[in-house]
Amino acid sequence: MENMIKTFIKRLVPFFACSVGVTLLLSYEFIHGLLSPRRLGLALLILCIASGLGDVLIIKKSAKEFAIPPLPPRTPIDAFDRKLLLRVVRKAKIRIATMAVHLVLGMGLPEIRNVPVWAASGLRSESTGGGTKSKHENQGVKFDITIRKDGRQTKSPSPRASG
């Protein structure tokens, strides 16, 4: 294990030193006006991508040298246990998908209706030319909320009779 870590360090440290050197060179050129901000950003983006790819290649090469031999074959699983495991995995996948759908619906529906989250209960909406008008009742006081097309909200007492 120590030999593997030493090998990784021997290969990655010079690579990181070159990356830092290139970053310093780019910074120097930018400070002295030889690089525009756009070119600096592009050069740093390319450097980051190249560094990431270089790291992956070095780690893959080192991992091949220190590969663990495969385990001997184990006893096979009988048909009943295989079906049971597949059923458990399938139920877990369905639960995860259901939770993801509920998360999206729970977060997205008030925004889709273009109504604030706190005003989503007891909603009756009418579409007008200037936006969406919603009628609400809060502790016996009736009021209208109008959401304009620019996203601003106005709240006014309802002119309708109570009761």
MODAGI-V383020 format. One line per field, one symbol per residue. ss: DSSP state (H for helix, E for strand, L for the rest). phi: phi as a letter, one per 30 degrees, with the letter a starting at -180 (. if undefined). A space follows every 10 residues. Layout:
ss=???
phi=???
This chain:
ss=LHHHHHHHHH HHHHHHHHHH HHHHHHHHHH HLLLLLHHHH HHHHHHHHHH HHHHHHHHHH HHHHHLLLLL LLLLLLLLHH HHHHHHHHHH HHHHHHHHHH HHHHHHHHHH HHLLLLHHHL LLLEEEEELL EEEEEEEELL EEEEEEEELL LLEEEEELLL LLL
phi=.ddddddedd dddddddddd dddddddddd ddidbdeddd dddddddddd dddddddddd dddddcdddd dddcdddddd dddddddddd dddddddddd dddddddcdd dddibdddcd dicbcbcbdc lccbcbbbhi ccbccccddd jdcbbbdddd ddj
